[in-house]
């Protein structure tokens, strides 16, 4: 009898392990759901809405495309707003406090698909692009870009950030929130390394009356 119970427990443990491996594989190579937190993407995305984040395009193309909405690990909290003392305008990148994870932390990260993604922003500049914030708009390589996703009359200012006239370094992207006067983004913390990008937002599935495939 004891042997039979032990066998059942072992079988359950194997099933749970297989399920966790499947979840980790889906999150790593296919995608995962996440929840919008904050107002930085208003009116495109609102606080509390749920998105499906795809990792397929990120894995295949390496870089996202201009106009894509991406999720990424937030920069170190002490460097969300870089000051003149610490900012390097010749190498305008976000600062991360790289802490080495132990095995347990890596396992939890791999299987956790319902945790809040740190930041959701829109890709504006790719490596080599000259990004300028001036005259209430965004200029890319000398040309003002059209941004139909912004609310009518919405202008883009510096919001106190220093990274408003920079060239995006190789391996990085420049991101902005659609709610330009209420967004902590690359203007303040610099360009995001592509290895911190978690995925591309492709589908808003909640609330149901806001169901939408997300386009540029």
N, C-alpha and C positions, 0 to 999 in steps of 0.2 A: 504493500500500500504506500509506504514511504517513498519507494523507488518511483512509483507512478506519479506521485505529487512532484517529486524532484524533476521528473521528465517534463511535466506540464509547465513548471516554472521556467525551465530551460528553454522550452519551445516559445513561451511568451517573451522571454528576454531576446531570443533570436528575432522574433517578429518585430519587436520594438526597435531593435538595432537596425534591421532592414528598412523600416519606415523612416528612421532618422537619416539614414544614408540617402534614401530617395529624396527626402525633403532638402538635404544639403546639396544634392546634385541639381535639383530643380532650381534652387536659389542661385547656385553658382553659375549655371549655364543657360537657364531659361528666363526666370524672372521671379518676382515676389510682389505682394501687396504692401502698400504703405499708406500712412495717413498724413494729410497736409496739416502742418502746425504753424500758425501765425498768419500774418496778412501780407507778406512780402510779394505774393503772386496775385493779389487782387487786381483786376476782377477776373482774370483767367481761371484761377483756382482759389477757393475759399477755405478758411480754417475748418478742419474736421472732415473734409471730403476725402474719399478713398481712391487711390490710384493703383493701376497695375504698372509695375516697373519692369521693363524688358532689359535683359542683359545680352540678348542675341546680337543686336546691332553693335553694341559696345565691344563685344568679343571679336566680331568679324572685322569691323572697320577701324578698330583701335580708337580713333577720335570720333566724337559726336559731330553732327553737322551744325552749322550756324542756324539758330532758331530753335533747335531742340530744347526741350525741357528736361533737365537731368536732375538726379539726386546724387549727393556726394557727402562724404564725411566732412563735418565742419572743421575749420581750422582751430587751432588751440584757442581756448576761451580768452586767454590773456593777450591774444593778438588778432582779435576780430576787428580792431581798429588800430592800424599801425600809425604810429606818430612819426614826426619828422626825424626824430632821433634814430629810430630803428628801420624806417622804410628805405629801401634801395631802389630808386627809380630806374636804374640800369638793369636790375634783375627783380622785377616787381612781382614776387611770388608770395603766396600765403605761407604762414609758418605753422608747423605741426610739431606737437610734442610727441615724438615717436617712442611709445612705450611697448616693449616687447611683451607679447601675450604668452601666457603659459598654455599648455595643451588643453586644459579645461576651458579656458576663455576662447580659444580658437574653435573648439567643438560647439560651444554655446552660440558663438557668432555665426557658425556655418548653418546651424539648424533653426535659428530664430528668424522667422519670416514675418512676424507681426510686430516687431519692435519699430519704434519711430525712426524714420530716416532723418538725419540731422538737418540738411538744407535741400530745398528745391528751388532751382533758378533756371534761367534761360541762357543758353550759350550765345554769346555775341561775337567773340573773337577767337580765332584759331592761331596756331603758331605762325609767327611772321607778320600777323596783322597789326597795323598801327591803329590803335583805338584812341579816339579823342571824345571827351565829353565837353561840349561847348555850345553856346547859343541855344540852350534848351534841348539839344538833340544829341544823337550818337553818330559820330563819323568813323567810317571804316576805310582806311587807306585813302583818306582825303575826301570821300564821298559820304554825304549824309544818307543813312539807311532809312528805309520805310519800315515802320513798326505798326502794322494794322492791329496787332494784339493789345496795344495800349488803349486806355480810355481816351475818348476825345478830349483834346486840350491838355493831356498829360505831358509834362516836360521832364527832361532829364537833367538834373543838376549834379553837383559834386557830392552833395550831402556830407560835406566835411572830409571827404576822402582825398587821399593824395594821388591815387593811381587813376588819373583822368586824362593822361596823355602819355601812353606807354606803347611799347611793342611787345606782343605776347611771346614769351620765350618758348623754345622747343620743349615739348612734353607737357605743355600747360594749355588751359583755356581760360578765357575771360567771360565771366558770368554776371548777369544783372537780374534783379527781380522785376516783374512787370509793374509792381506798385512802387514806382521809382523814388517817391519821397518817403517811403516807409520800408526800406529794404537795406539790410546789411549784406553787401556783396563785394565784387571785385574792386569797386571804387575805394573800399575801405581796407579790405584784407589782402588784396592782390589776386593774382591768377591761381587757378586750382590745378594741381598735378593730375594727369589723367589716371594715375593709379589710385586716386581717391574717388573716382567716379564709380558710383554703385550701379547706375543703369539709366535708361531713358524712359520717361513717363509717356506711355502710349495710349492709355485708356483710363477715363474716369468712370468708375462703376458704381459709386455711391455718393450722394443719394440717387435713387433710381430716376427721379425726374430731371437729373442733371447728367444722365448717362451720355458720354461723348467720347469719340475717338479724338485724341489730341493731335492737332496738326500745327505746323509752324504759323 
